[in-house]
Amino acid sequence: MAGTLLVFDPATGRSGALPGAERILPLLGKDFRQVVTTGDATDSARETLRDHALLDHFEAVFGGLGGPVGKPYGAVLGRLGVAPERSLAIGDRLRADIASDTDRVVSLLVNQGRDRVDAAAIGAVIARLGRDDVPGAFDALLDAGRPLPADDDDGVVRAAGIDGDRPLTLQIFRHPALAGDRRVIVMRPAEEP
């Protein structure tokens, strides 16, 4: 949740909602069910979301999640009656925000390093992926992208870049503790002219 929905401002020493969240979350809520998964305790997470005027945008908050690698997104989606193929996990840390129990959930990683994204940029990626077959849309983008070197040491077995206003890196990630490969999208900073 922190780093994804909430961003820290070093100038003020406070956290605030992801810029544009108040505008984009209601729009996404018209077409998508939205839930929060976090390693934080559920009650604490709900309170933090309420304090930042974000709680009302979410159907549910699933707290206390996490493990050595990933989150149990498959189990959460099962409780909601949602197919993993129609889901997108948005987070800020690879090993914490990939699905631990299914290889059918695509993960979108934002706010890597110093580069901060706003909610509109996330909405644009969601629009590119659609909502019916997110892994299939990912695979089509990966095939159409500019091939990038894989990094087996980091578990990346295939990668491609998609250029544009907000460049993306698409990766097939493999972790020895997980069965199957994971599809990961990393929002990159815009290239310097």
N, C-alpha and C positions, 0 to 999 in steps of 0.2 A: 504494500500500500504506500509506504513512504518511498519516495523516489519515483513513483509512478503517478499516483493521484495527488500526492502532496510533494511539493518541492521546497527545499530549504533555501532561504535567501541569506547569504553570508553578510550582506550589508546591514540587515535588520536583526539577524540572529533568530528569525522566526520562520516557521513553515507556513505555506499557503497552498491553496488549491492550484492545481495545474492550470496555467493560463488558458482561458477559453473553455474550461470544463463546464462552467455554468451555461454556456451556449450550446456546446456539442453534446453533452450527456442527454439533455431532453430530446434532441434530434435523433440520436442513436436509439434512445428508448422507444421511439415510435416503431422501429423495425427489429430491434434486438432486445432480448432479455439481458439484463445487466446484473451481475453479482460481483461481490468482492471476495477474494480468497487471500488470506494473510497468515503469516506465522504469529501475529499478535493474537492475544486473547480476543474472543468475539465481542465481549462487552466493551473492552477498551477500544477496539477498532470502531465499533458503532458510535461510541462517544466522540472519538476523533473525527469521524465522518460528519457527525451532527455539528460539531464545533466549526467545521469548515463549510457548512451548508451543502454537503454532498450526499448525506444519507438517503434522502428521499428519492434519489435517482436509481437506487438499487433495490432489487427484489429481495435479496438476502445477503447476509455477511457470514462467511464460513471462516472462522478463526481457529487458531491453534494448529494450523496445517504446516507441514514442512517435514523434512527428513534430511538424510544425508544428500539426496539429490531429488529435486523437483517436488511437486505437489500432487495430491491424488485427484487430478482434474476429472479423470474417468468416473470415479466414485461420486464426485460432486455433480457431474452432469447426469449420472444415473439417478440420483435423488431428485433432480429437476425434470427428468424425463426428456433430456435433450441428447441428440446424437452428437458424438464428438466431432464428426465431420462438419457440423454446422456451428462450430465454436472457434473462438480465438482467445488465447490467453495473452494478456498484456502485462508485462512486468519490466523490471529494470536489472535483473541479475540472471544470467543464464542458468546456473546450476540450481537456483531456487525457483525459477519461474518456467521450467519445462514440466511437462506431464510425466509423473513417475509411473503411472499405471496404464497409459495408452500411448500409442504412437500416432494417433489420428487427430490430435489437437496441435494446431500450429501456434507457436509462441512469437509474439511481437515484442522485441526489447527496445525500450526507449530510455532516454536520459542517460546514455552511456558517457562516462567521463564528464567533461565540462559542457558538452553540447546538449542543450535543453530543447525539447520539442514542446509544442503546444498541442492542445486537444484537437485543433483543426487538422494538423498534420496526421495525427492518429486516425481521425475520421476519413481522411483521403486514402490511407492504406486500406482501411476496412472497406471502403467503396470499391477499391481495385480487386479485393478478394471475393466480394459478394458474400452470400450467406448460405448457399445451398451445398457447395462442395469446396470448403476452404482448402483442404489438402490438394485437391485437383487444381485449383486456381494457383496455389503456391507452386506446384510442379510445372505448370505452364509458364509462369514467370521465371522460374529457375532455368527452364530450357531455353527461353528467349533472351535471358540475360547475358551479359558479358562475363565469360568464364574468369574466375579468380583462383589463385592458388589455394589448394586445400592445406590444412595444417593438422596433420594427424596427431601431433603432440598435444593440441588443444581439443582433439576429438572431432574436428571438422573434416569430413571426408569428401565433401563437394561444396563449392561455393560459386555464386554468380553475383554480379553487380547490376543494378537497375539505376540508370541515371535519370535525372529530372530535377524538379524544384527541391525535392527532398529525396536524395539518393538512398537506396536500400541495398543492403547486403543480404542475400538469401543463402542459408547454410543448411546442409544436412549434417547434423551433429550426432555422434555416436558416443555413448558412455558405457563403460564395461558393466556397470551395475544395472543397466536398463535393457530390456528386450526390445529390439527394433531401433530404428533410427528416428531422430526427432527433427522436425522442420522448424527452423528458426529464421525470423526476419529481424535484422538489426537496422534501425534508422541511423543513417550516417549524416555527418555534417555536410552541407552543400560544398561542392568543390570551389576552390578559389579560382577566379577568372585568370 
